[in-house]
């Protein structure tokens, strides 16, 4: 088998073929925050791409040019759909006519913090029933080393009767999406690819190279799988370090933000990480535990990873104590019975994604302590999580005993916020970053 060819011979007017199926070269299974931007990049590079998703509402919105992904505008999506460069369907049968199938589906953890690959396995079985010789299959979902070869490959071979490496190509290429970021995008972030053999790596590199600026090959899918985990573990461990130092600095009466900013002036040997109320998003709070789970098979304890997880998971509890302390000393009030406004529930600034957001956990803890809690987030109109169902309220700081800045959205007028508020607990150093100093403000 050679590289993945373009199927320019598929004619839209061929009566033996469905017009939509005839146009697609690349299928992406999973129309989420990874799949949709990836589809855009391929479509803008001239590839004809179809998104496959079990959610009919998502498919309908995509076909109407209505984007629910912040990094892809509705205007851009509508143009690609109108130009027949991008399509969407719930029908897995469309996979029969494409050259490449990319899997961008969730890989959550169970309540016992063990990897749950049920979504990947189910999709693999659906793909295998339509798999044909010459196709390329690439897994993009974050997972532990050995998933592509040990989990996906057997499903594809068993259900299809084909042999990986001989009849079809198989590779892993980790997604590296950072939602809301504009300096590094799906197109410009280097793409790591590792196949089960050299030909599979070549095929994956050729496909991604037609749309992404830079391709980095590794020797195996296992190396590619571990690459993604290392990236997120690196962040988790370093964030845990500054979070732990933030708690120490509180006792030592040293400003952790000043210390981090000072250390960041060193032009080598230091990368600045910011403390905060904890980790959020799908990746960093979850992905490291894929490796801690896998390491147990080798009688190995990943102590750094597990310790970092403990520190970061404890931060919402520490922040609740900080709010309580601020109310006690700054307003002579108890947390119980106080009205608290949490500013921001998205897991990071200027996006709408609140998955695994520490702000949600903080709201739960404040409520449990007896506070009357509301939130304001211009990007998250409402959310429901573990029995908590809230809608964003108007930003009226004076109506609350304390305002807690959990997410530092850039559109907030922090000077006015401080003027209007009785008390501010700033967990993101947003007020100081805005050049404001006030005795009303309690920092992390």
Order of alpha helices (4+ residues) and beta strands (2+ residues): alpha-beta-alpha-beta-alpha-alpha-beta-beta-alpha-beta-alpha-beta-beta-alpha-beta-alpha-alpha-alpha-alpha-beta-alpha-beta-beta-beta-beta-alpha-beta-alpha-beta
